[in-house]
Amino acid sequence: MIVKRIDVTPLQEFSPETGGSGKVAFITDTGDVIFDCQVRPGRDADKRNPMKALISEALRQVKRMPEYRISKSYMKFAPGVLPEEFAI
């Protein structure tokens, strides 16, 4: 599965004090994989902008998927789709 685009939809106003929530969609040719993400206040929210914090949470969830744990090649990202600081 090759992710060609990432769409982030914040559902709650985001701040370092309150954190935030949103939906992150990894768009592929065969369909979308959508994650409900919650970013806790404090350090997780402090160091990133809202979009990057939500993407980070979605990637954390991907790494917990059985499909990913069995085969690390289950989900790949097209060049330039994933922000530089993320490596999966």
Secondary structure, DSSP 4 states (H G I P E B T S, - for coil): -EE-EEEEEE-S--BTTTBEEEEEEEE-SS-EEEEEEEE-TTHHHHTS-HHHHHHHHHHHHHHHSHHHHH-TTSSEE-TTTS-TT---
